[in-house]
Amino acid sequence: MNDLDLRQRVIDELEFEPSVDAANIGVAAENGIITLTGHVASYAEKFAAERVAQRVKGVRGIAQEIEVRTPVGKKKADDEIAAQAVNIITWDTTIPNEVVKVKVQSGWITLTGKVDWQFQKVAAEQAVRKLSGVVGVTNLIEIEARVRASDVKSRIENALKRSAEIEAGGIRVHVVSDSKVVLDGRVHSWHERDAAERAAWSVQGVTEVDDHLAIG
């Protein structure tokens, strides 16, 4: 597929996605790498635009340059955003109480703390991503490892084999410490790559996934 066709496919997919206002988003394509520019009204919309581009067949990489421009009536002070972020994390039953700390500077949220599972780290970020006034999120929450490397490897390999989304035969799993996982090999799409990475993160104690999977 040439870059002109790929660019048009991404534009069409952005216009098709109801959670994204594509009117102010620019798309460029070069050697399978998509660059997104322009502006949107929220960080959640910026995040959604990137995910939309990733799911288009033929996209090999994303350069994300979209700016968040919060509408004047929805702008909030950092202390208001911080209070809302703390409350919404507290209300989320998947996140242990009082383990996640929130810092807000110029609308940018930084999350810190320690949890037992990757899904808890992800849940905290998802909880604050849609808050009004947020322009970005940095997730520095750490995962505490409590399992052996051999257990991590076998659990990930079994999860890959069970998944209907993944051709597990093209994926190799390396555990370089008790908690760091390296994935390499080849998959057919961004969707399959994401599914493989999610499978690795779903094993208790995994604190880092280094994704070297090639798409093609």
PAKE-668447 format. One line per 8 residues: for each residue x negated, y negated, z negated of N, C-alpha, C, O. Coordinates in pm, whole numbers, m for minus. Layout:
# residues N
X:Y:Z:X:Y:Z:X:Y:Z:X:Y:Z; ...;
# end
This chain:
# residues 216
m84:119:0:0:0:0:m89:m125:0:m183:m135:m79; m58:m220:89:m138:m342:92:m91:m441:m16:16:m425:m75; m174:m542:m39:m147:m636:m149:m20:m718:m126:49:m752:m222; 11:m751:m1:133:m828:26:257:m749:m13:349:m803:m76; 260:m622:24:374:m538:m13:382:m520:m164:491:m524:m222; 267:m499:m228:264:m480:m374:315:m606:m444:394:m597:m538; 269:m722:m399:315:m848:m458:467:m860:m449:532:m898:m546; 522:m828:m333:667:m839:m315:742:m742:m405:848:m775:m458;
688:m623:m422:752:m525:m510:757:m574:m654:857:m556:m724; 648:m637:m699:645:m691:m835:745:m805:m849:816:m813:m949; 749:m894:m749:847:m1004:m751:989:m950:m758:1071:m998:m837; 1018:m850:m675:1152:m791:m674:1186:m728:m809:1299:m740:m856; 1089:m661:m871:1113:m596:m999:1135:m699:m1110:1219:m678:m1198; 1060:m809:m1106:1080:m916:m1204:1218:m978:m1190:1284:m1006:m1290; 1263:m999:m1066:1396:m1056:m1043:1506:m958:m1082:1617:m1000:m1118; 1476:m829:m1076:1575:m726:m1111:1590:m712:m1263:1696:m671:m1311;
1485:m745:m1338:1485:m725:m1483:1567:m835:m1553:1531:m952:m1545; 1677:m798:m1622:1764:m900:m1682:1701:m975:m1800:1746:m1085:m1832; 1600:m919:m1865:1539:m986:m1981:1434:m1088:m1940:1375:m1153:m2027; 1408:m1103:m1810:1306:m1194:m1761:1367:m1294:m1664:1438:m1256:m1571; 1338:m1424:m1686:1374:m1527:m1589:1254:m1547:m1498:1157:m1612:m1535; 1262:m1490:m1378:1147:m1488:m1287:1127:m1618:m1212:1030:m1631:m1138; 1216:m1715:m1230:1211:m1838:m1151:1079:m1912:m1164:1032:m1974:m1068; 1017:m1907:m1284:895:m1984:m1307:771:m1896:m1323:670:m1938:m1380;
780:m1773:m1272:668:m1680:m1279:606:m1663:m1141:676:m1629:m1045; 476:m1687:m1131:404:m1666:m1006:336:m1531:m1005:292:m1483:m1109; 326:m1468:m888:266:m1336:m874:162:m1339:m762:191:m1384:m652; 42:m1291:m791:m62:m1275:m690:m114:m1132:m699:m114:m1072:m807; m158:m1076:m586:m211:m940:m583:m342:m936:m507:m354:m994:m399; m440:m867:m563:m568:m850:m496:m627:m715:m537:m660:m692:m653; m641:m626:m438:m696:m492:m461:m621:m417:m571:m682:m346:m651; m490:m433:m572:m407:m362:m670:m398:m428:m806:m327:m378:m893;
m470:m539:m826:m465:m612:m954:m364:m725:m941:m375:m810:m852; m266:m727:m1029:m161:m828:m1028:m194:m939:m1128:m226:m911:m1244; m187:m1064:m1082:m203:m1179:m1172:m69:m1249:m1187:m6:m1289:m1089; m25:m1262:m1311:100:m1330:m1343:70:m1469:m1398:m9:m1484:m1491; 132:m1570:m1340:111:m1708:m1384:247:m1775:m1407:352:m1712:m1392; 244:m1903:m1445:368:m1977:m1467:401:m1988:m1614:312:m1984:m1699; 530:m2000:m1645:569:m2015:m1785:705:m1951:m1811:788:m1938:m1721; 727:m1912:m1937:853:m1854:m1982:891:m1919:m2115:813:m1996:m2172;
1011:m1889:m2163:1064:m1957:m2281:1028:m1889:m2413:1048:m1948:m2519; 975:m1765:m2408:945:m1695:m2533:834:m1594:m2512:807:m1551:m2400; 772:m1556:m2623:668:m1454:m2617:727:m1319:m2577:663:m1242:m2506; 848:m1290:m2624:913:m1165:m2588:931:m1154:m2437:914:m1046:m2379; 964:m1267:m2372:981:m1267:m2227:846:m1249:m2157:839:m1180:m2056; 743:m1310:m2208:608:m1293:m2153:567:m1146:m2160:515:m1091:m2063; 590:m1084:m2274:557:m944:m2293:636:m856:m2197:582:m764:m2137; 766:m887:m2182:851:m809:m2092:805:m820:m1948:808:m721:m1874;
762:m939:m1906:716:m958:m1768:594:m870:m1739:583:m813:m1631; 505:m861:m1835:387:m776:m1816:426:m630:m1804:374:m558:m1718; 518:m585:m1888:563:m446:m1882:634:m416:m1750:619:m307:m1695; 710:m511:m1701:778:m494:m1573:677:m473:m1461:692:m383:m1379; 572:m556:m1458:470:m544:m1355:397:m411:m1364:363:m351:m1261; 373:m365:m1483:301:m239:m1502:377:m119:m1445:316:m22:m1400; 509:m124:m1448:587:m8:m1405:602:1:m1253:661:98:m1203; 552:m96:m1179:562:m92:m1033:453:m1:m978:336:m15:m1012;
492:91:m894:399:186:m834:295:112:m751:329:26:m670; 167:147:m771:59:84:m697:m18:m19:m777:m128:m58:m737; 37:m64:m888:m33:m162:m973:m143:m92:m1051:m118:5:m1123; m266:m142:m1036:m382:m81:m1101:m428:m160:m1223:m501:m107:m1307; m387:m284:m1234:m427:m366:m1347:m346:m495:m1350:m287:m535:m1249; m345:m561:m1468:m268:m684:m1486:m359:m792:m1544:m431:m769:m1641; m355:m911:m1483:m416:m1031:m1542:m300:m1120:m1588:m225:m1172:m1506; m288:m1137:m1719:m172:m1205:m1777:m208:m1350:m1808:m283:m1376:m1902;
m154:m1445:m1730:m183:m1586:m1750:m55:m1669:m1770:m57:m1790:m1751; 53:m1604:m1806:179:m1674:m1829:171:m1754:m1959:119:m1705:m2060; 222:m1875:m1957:225:m1962:m2074:364:m1960:m2137:465:m1959:m2067; 368:m1959:m2270:495:m1967:m2341:525:m2113:m2371:448:m2180:m2440; 638:m2163:m2321:682:m2300:m2348:815:m2293:m2421:921:m2279:m2360; 809:m2303:m2551:930:m2294:m2633:1018:m2417:m2609:969:m2529:m2618; 1146:m2397:m2578:1237:m2512:m2559:1237:m2602:m2681:1225:m2555:m2794; 1250:m2731:m2659:1240:m2830:m2768:1333:m2797:m2884:1293:m2806:m3000;
1454:m2760:m2854:1551:m2732:m2960:1522:m2607:m3041:1581:m2587:m3147; 1431:m2522:m2991:1401:m2395:m3060:1263:m2393:m3124:1222:m2291:m3180; 1190:m2503:m3116:1059:m2508:m3178:1072:m2507:m3330:1163:m2569:m3387; 979:m2435:m3396:985:m2424:m3541:846:m2446:m3601:744:m2422:m3536; 845:m2492:m3724:720:m2510:m3795:662:m2373:m3831:734:m2273:m3840; 530:m2370:m3850:464:m2243:m3880:516:m2177:m4006:529:m2054:m4012; 548:m2258:m4107:597:m2198:m4231:734:m2132:m4212:763:m2031:m4275; 817:m2190:m4124:946:m2129:m4094:928:m1996:m4021:994:m1897:m4053;
838:m1995:m3924:811:m1871:m3850:757:m1764:m3944:797:m1648:m3936; 665:m1803:m4034:606:m1708:m4128:712:m1648:m4220:712:m1528:m4244; 801:m1732:m4270:907:m1684:m4359:999:m1585:m4286:1035:m1482:m4342; 1036:m1618:m4163:1121:m1528:m4085:1049:m1396:m4056:1110:m1289:m4062; 918:m1404:m4024:841:m1284:m3994:834:m1192:m4117:852:m1071:m4105; 808:m1250:m4233:802:m1171:m4357:937:m1104:m4383:942:m987:m4420; 1045:m1178:m4365:1178:m1122:m4391:1211:m1007:m4297:1262:m904:m4341; 1183:m1026:m4168:1223:m923:m4072:1139:m796:m4089:1187:m686:m4066;
1012:m813:m4130:929:m695:m4158:979:m624:m4284:982:m501:m4290; 1019:m701:m4384:1072:m644:m4508:1199:m564:m4482:1221:m460:m4543; 1284:m613:m4391:1410:m545:m4362:1391:m417:m4280:1480:m332:m4277; 1275:m403:m4214:1251:m286:m4130:1215:m167:m4218:1110:m167:m4283; 1300:m66:m4221:1279:49:m4310:1164:139:m4266:1120:223:m4344; 1115:124:m4143:1003:208:m4097:869:156:m4146:768:226:m4136; 866:33:m4201:741:m28:m4244:736:m28:m4397:827:m80:m4461; 631:28:m4458:621:28:m4605:623:m114:m4660:570:m207:m4600;
686:m130:m4775:700:m262:m4835:565:m321:m4878:480:m252:m4934; 549:m449:m4850:438:m531:m4901:300:m483:m4857:201:m507:m4927; 291:m417:m4742:159:m377:m4693:113:m462:m4575:m6:m464:m4542; 206:m532:m4511:173:m614:m4394:170:m761:m4434:265:m812:m4493; 61:m828:m4401:47:m970:m4429:63:m1050:m4300:23:m1006:m4192; 123:m1169:m4313:154:m1253:m4197:84:m1387:m4208:89:m1454:m4311; 18:m1427:m4098:m41:m1561:m4088:9:m1624:m3958:12:m1559:m3854; 47:m1750:m3965:96:m1820:m3845:19:m1950:m3827:6:m2030:m3920;
m33:m1970:m3707:m104:m2094:m3674:m63:m2139:m3534:m89:m2070:m3435; 0:m2255:m3527:47:m2311:m3399:136:m2213:m3324:128:m2201:m3202; 221:m2143:m3399:315:m2050:m3338:259:m1912:m3311:333:m1824:m3267; 131:m1892:m3335:67:m1763:m3308:62:m1682:m3438:7:m1727:m3538; 120:m1562:m3434:126:m1476:m3553:10:m1378:m3555:m20:m1314:m3454; m56:m1368:m3669:m159:m1265:m3691:m112:m1173:m3803:m78:m1219:m3912; m110:m1043:m3774:m66:m942:m3870:m188:m865:m3922:m273:m823:m3844; m195:m848:m4054:m303:m770:m4115:m242:m676:m4219:m123:m683:m4249;
m327:m586:m4273:m282:m490:m4371:m321:m349:m4332:m395:m330:m4235; m272:m249:m4406:m303:m108:m4378:m175:m25:m4386:m94:m40:m4476; m161:65:m4288:m47:158:m4285:m98:299:m4255:m216:318:m4224; m10:398:m4266:m49:537:m4244:m35:582:m4099:m105:673:m4056; 55:519:m4025:89:565:m3891:83:451:m3789:108:335:m3822; 50:487:m3665:50:391:m3556:189:333:m3532:201:214:m3502; 295:415:m3544:430:364:m3517:468:253:m3613:547:165:m3579; 412:255:m3735:439:149:m3831:369:19:m3790:424:m90:m3805;
249:31:m3737:177:m85:m3684:252:m146:m3567:268:m268:m3559; 299:m60:m3477:375:m107:m3360:507:m170:m3404:548:m273:m3351; 574:m108:m3502:703:m159:m3548:690:m300:m3605:778:m384:m3584; 582:m326:m3675:562:m460:m3732:548:m564:m3621:605:m673:m3631; 473:m530:m3517:458:m624:m3406:589:m644:m3332:625:m756:m3297; 660:m535:m3307:788:m546:m3238:888:m629:m3317:971:m700:m3258; 881:m622:m3448:975:m695:m3533:960:m846:m3519:1058:m919:m3521; 835:m893:m3503:812:m1038:m3500:806:m1095:m3359:812:m1217:m3340;
793:m1008:m3260:771:m1053:m3123:884:m1142:m3070:859:m1234:m2992; 1007:m1114:m3111:1122:m1185:m3056:1164:m1307:m3136:1264:m1371:m3102; 1091:m1340:m3240:1128:m1455:m3322:1113:m1585:m3243:1018:m1601:m3166; 1204:m1674:m3262:1200:m1804:m3195:1078:m1883:m3240:1046:m1886:m3359; 1010:m1946:m3145:894:m2028:m3176:761:m1956:m3166:656:m2020:m3169; 764:m1824:m3155:641:m1745:m3146:582:m1757:m3006:653:m1739:m2907; 452:m1786:m2998:385:m1797:m2867:289:m1680:m2843:243:m1661:m2731; 259:m1603:m2946:171:m1488:m2929:159:m1411:m3059:191:m1462:m3167;
113:m1286:m3049:96:m1201:m3167:m38:m1129:m3157:m69:m1068:m3055; m118:m1136:m3264:m239:m1057:m3277:m217:m955:m3388:m191:m992:m3502; m227:m827:m3352:m198:m720:m3448:m330:m659:m3498:m392:m579:m3428; m371:m698:m3619:m495:m648:m3679:m467:m548:m3790:m555:m519:m3871; m346:m494:m3795:m311:m394:m3896:m397:m269:m3875:m413:m222:m3762; m453:m216:m3982:m539:m98:m3976:m460:27:m4012:m363:23:m4086; m506:141:m3956:m445:270:m3987:m545:350:m4068:m661:364:m4029; m501:404:m4181:m588:481:m4268:m591:627:m4223:m487:693:m4218;
m710:677:m4190:m725:814:m4141:m728:912:m4257:m797:890:m4357; m651:1023:m4243:m648:1123:m4350:m649:1265:m4294:m608:1358:m4364; m696:1284:m4172:m695:1417:m4111:m831:1447:m4049:m914:1358:m4035; m853:1575:m4011:m979:1617:m3951:m974:1601:m3799:m867:1604:m3738; m1093:1586:m3739:m1102:1566:m3595:m1043:1684:m3517:m976:1664:m3416; m1068:1805:m3564:m1017:1924:m3493:m865:1926:m3492:m803:1965:m3393; m803:1883:m3602:m657:1878:m3609:m603:1772:m3514:m502:1794:m3446; m670:1656:m3509:m627:1547:m3420:m629:1595:m3275:m532:1574:m3203;
m736:1657:m3232:m751:1703:m3093:m642:1802:m3055:m578:1787:m2950; m619:1902:m3138:m519:2005:m3105:m378:1947:m3104:m296:1985:m3021; m349:1856:m3196:m215:1797:m3201:m188:1711:m3078:m77:1713:m3024; m288:1635:m3034:m270:1552:m2915:m253:1639:m2792:m163:1615:m2711; m337:1741:m2776:m328:1829:m2659:m193:1899:m2653:m134:1912:m2545; m143:1942:m2766:m11:2007:m2770:100:1908:m2735:195:1943:m2666; 87:1785:m2783:187:1682:m2753:189:1651:m2604:295:1631:m2546; 72:1645:m2541:63:1620:m2397:129:1732:m2319:199:1705:m2220;
109:1855:m2360:167:1971:m2291:319:1972:m2302:389:2015:m2210; 370:1925:m2415:516:1924:m2435:587:1815:m2358:706:1827:m2328; 516:1708:m2324:580:1591:m2265:619:1613:m2120:536:1655:m2038; 745:1586:m2089:792:1596:m1951:742:1480:m1866:752:1485:m1743; 689:1375:m1930:643:1256:m1858:500:1268:m1808:454:1183:m1732; 428:1374:m1850:284:1379:m1829:243:1509:m1759:292:1616:m1793; 152:1497:m1661:82:1612:m1604:m46:1630:m1686:m150:1571:m1657; m36:1713:m1790:m143:1720:m1889:m273:1778:m1834:m379:1757:m1892;
m265:1850:m1723:m385:1915:m1669:m493:1818:m1626:m611:1855:m1621; m456:1694:m1595:m555:1596:m1550:m611:1511:m1661:m688:1418:m1634; m575:1540:m1787:m616:1456:m1900:m708:1534:m1993:m677:1646:m2031; m820:1473:m2029:m912:1532:m2126:m911:1449:m2254:m910:1326:m2250; m910:1518:m2366:m903:1454:m2497:m1035:1476:m2571:m1079:1590:m2587; m1096:1367:m2615:m1220:1375:m2694:m1196:1302:m2826:m1148:1189:m2827; m1229:1366:m2936:m1221:1301:m3067:m1363:1275:m3113:m1435:1369:m3149; m1404:1150:m3113:m1544:1116:m3141:m1568:1089:m3289:m1683:1076:m3332;
m1462:1082:m3366:m1471:1077:m3511:m1340:1134:m3562:m1258:1181:m3482; m1319:1132:m3692:m1193:1184:m3744:m1072:1103:m3701:m959:1149:m3714; m1096:982:m3649:m982:895:m3622:m984:826:m3486:m884:765:m3448; m1096:834:m3412:m1104:769:m3282:m1089:871:m3170:m1156:975:m3170; m1000:842:m3075:m970:933:m2965:m1007:866:m2832:m979:748:m2812; m1070:943:m2744:m1100:896:m2609:m1022:983:m2510:m1032:1105:m2513; m946:918:m2422:m874:987:m2316:m941:957:m2184:m965:840:m2152; m973:1061:m2105:m1021:1035:m1970:m960:1136:m1874:m894:1231:m1915;
m984:1113:m1745:m920:1194:m1642:m838:1106:m1549:m869:988:m1532; m735:1163:m1490:m656:1089:m1392:m507:1115:m1411:m465:1228:m1438; m427:1009:m1398:m280:1021:m1403:m223:955:m1277:m296:891:m1201; m92:972:m1257:m31:925:m1133:24:783:m1139:47:721:m1035; 45:729:m1261:110:598:m1272:81:535:m1407:33:602:m1499; 110:403:m1417:101:334:m1545:192:399:m1648:157:410:m1766; 310:441:m1603:407:503:m1694:347:629:m1758:359:650:m1878; 283:711:m1675:223:834:m1726:105:802:m1820:85:869:m1921;
28:700:m1783:m83:659:m1869:m33:611:m2004:m89:647:m2108; 73:530:m2004:131:482:m2130:182:598:m2214:166:600:m2336; 245:696:m2148:299:812:m2220:187:892:m2285:202:939:m2398; 75:908:m2215:m40:981:m2271:m98:905:m2390:m133:965:m2492; m107:773:m2377:m160:693:m2486:m67:698:m2607:m113:705:m2721; 64:693:m2583:160:703:m2694:148:837:m2765:158:844:m2888; 127:943:m2688:112:1076:m2748:m9:1080:m2841:m4:1138:m2949; m119:1018:m2796:m239:1014:m2880:m215:934:m3007:m256:975:m3116;
m149:819:m2993:m123:734:m3109:m24:797:m3207:m20:760:m3324; 56:892:m3160:160:951:m3244:107:1049:m3347:181:1094:m3434; m21:1084:m3338:m80:1178:m3433:m127:1102:m3557:m196:1001:m3547; m88:1152:m3672:m122:1084:m3797:m273:1072:m3813:m348:1166:m3788; m317:954:m3855:m458:930:m3882:m536:870:m3769:m647:823:m3790; m482:871:m3647:m553:810:m3534:m556:659:m3553:m452:595:m3566; m676:602:m3553:m691:459:m3575:m734:385:m3449:m726:262:m3444; m780:458:m3348:m825:393:m3224:m809:489:m3108:m846:606:m3118;
m755:441:m2997:m744:519:m2874:m815:442:m2763:m775:331:m2729; m919:502:m2709:m997:441:m2600:m948:506:m2470:m982:621:m2442; m870:435:m2392:m803:490:m2275:m887:465:m2150:m896:353:m2100; m950:573:m2099:m1029:566:m1976:m957:634:m1860:m1019:664:m1758; m829:657:m1873:m753:725:m1768:m745:640:m1642:m712:522:m1649; m776:701:m1529:m765:633:m1401:m628:660:m1340:m570:767:m1360; m577:564:m1266:m446:577:m1203:m466:598:m1053:m538:523:m987; m401:702:m1000:m413:725:m857:m391:869:m820:m398:905:m703;
# end
